Amino acid sequence: MTDLARLAAQLSDEGDDAPLPVEKWHPEHCGEMDMVIRADGSWWHEGTRITRAPLVRLFSRVLRKDNDGHVLVTPAEKISITVEDAPFLAVDFDRDETGYTFRTNVGDRVLIDGDHPITLKESPAIGQSAPYILVRGGLEARLDRPAYYRLAAELPEEDGALVLRSAGAEYRLPVTEGA
């Protein structure tokens, strides 16, 4: 049984939402895998789209961003993969008295706060500015177009910027064409 298969079995016993300490795992680098996370949020292995959501969720939980790029990491293996833009998409959000909580395409839930900012930056993969949320460990989610437009419709505009207030933090997103 491979290390990844053992980890998958362990995770299915623990439940899907237990955090993994990937930042504490420092195995030897094992090379590269022909895996690509495309700018549209889809995951591909050797040219074939991965359609099983639990498998994508497993890979997303062992994903880490190191100084030299994105890697899948377990306690015994570290393998480089390709990420075209952000590894995740923020596809929906809820707002309550605490603030804005976004849900990613892989099931993460992220409250916008001082540790999880939202920023507007250029995305070479889509050819325009886009809002990004820091999810965890340097991994970001780009807001997909429907979530962005829904958010933009809710936020007040002040001095040429959309203002998002959440969990005691304030973020100003400059109003731009086509974001």
N, C-alpha and C positions, 0 to 999 in steps of 0.2 A: 504494500500500500504506500503510495507516495505521501510526502509531507502535506501537500495540498489536500489530498483525499482524507487524511487523518483530521486535518483542521476542519474540513467540511463536515465530517461526521460529528466532531466535537461541537461545532456551532449549531448543528441541527438539534443537538441535545440541550444546549444552553438557551436557545431562542435567538431570534434574528436581530435583536436590538442591543445585545450586550456589547459595550465598547471593547475594541481590541487594542492592546498596547503596542501597535506597530512601531511607534517611535522608540521603543525599548529593544526591538529586535535588530541585531546587527550581524547577520550571517554573511558569509562570503558571497560575492557577486557571482552568479552562475551563468551570465550571458544575457542574450536577448531572446524574447519570444515574439513571434509574428502575431502580435495582438495590437489592435488599434482602437482607440476611443475616438470616434469621429466627432466633428464639430456639432453634428445634429444629436449627440448624446448616445448614439448606437455603439455597441461593442462588437468587434469583429475579431475572429481568430482564423488565421490562415485563409483569409479571403471569404470566410463564411460568417454571416451575422449570427451572433449568439442571441437566441430568442427566448431561452428559458430564464425568466425573471429571477428565480432563486440563485442561479449560477452567476448572473450579472451582479446580484446583491453580494454574493460571496466574494467575488473579485473586487468589488468596490470597497469592501471592508478590509481587504489586505493591501489596498493601494496606498502608496506613500509618495510624497514628492521630496526627493533629495536634491542636493545642489546640482547634480548632473542629470536630472530628469525624473520621470515617473517610473516607479518600480512596484512590482507585486512582491510582497515580503511575507515570509513565515519565519518561525524561529530558526529554520534550517536552510532556507533558500531566499535569494534575492535576484529577481529577473527584471530586466528593463523592458518597457513597452512604449508604444508611441501614443501620444495624446495630441490631437490636432489643435485643440483650444483648451477650454476648461474640461476636466474629466466628468463634470456633472452639469445638468441643467436644472434650474429652479423652475418648476412647472406650475406651482400653485402656492397660495399663501392664505393665512388666516390672520385676522387682526382682532386683538382683544385689549383689555385695559393695560396689559404689560407691553404690548407692541406687536410687531409683525413677525410671524413665524412662517418661514418658507419650507416647502417640501420639495425634495429633489426627485429626479427621475429614478433614483435607486432607493428611495425610501428614507433618506436622512431628513430630519426636521431640525431647522436652524432658526433660532431667535436672533434677529438683528440686535446687536448690542455692542459694547466696546470691544469685545473679543471677536465678534463676527460682523465686521463692517460690510457695507455695501458701497461700491465705488463704480464710477463710470470710466472705462478705458477703451482704447482701440483694440479691436479684435481682428487680427490679420486673417483669421479663418473665415469670417463673415464679411470682411471688408468695410466695417463701420464701427462706431463706438457702441458699446453695450454695457449694461450694468452687471457686475459680478459680486458674489457674496463669498466671503471666506467661510468655508464649511468646517474644516479641521486640518491641522497639520500642514498648512500651506496649500491644501486642495481647495479649489474654487468651483462654484457653480455659476454659470452664466444664466441670467433670466431669459427664458424663452419669450418669444414675441407676445403671445397672449397674456402671460403673467406680467410682462412689462407694461403693456397697454392698460391692463386692469389696474395696476399699481399707479401708473401715471394719472389715471382718471381720479384716483382717491387722494393724491397728495396735493397739498397747497403749493402754489407757486409764489415764491418771494424773491424779488430782485433777480429775476432771470434763472432761478433754479427751483427744481422740485425739492421740497424739504420733507425728509422722512425722519420722524421722531419715534424711537423704539427703545424700550428698556433703559431709559435715561440717557441715551445717545442721540445725537442729531447728525444727519448726513444730508449734504446738499448735492444734488445731481443736476449739473447744468442742463438746461433745455437745449437739445440738439435735434437736428433733422434726422429722422429715420432710425433713431436708437431703438 
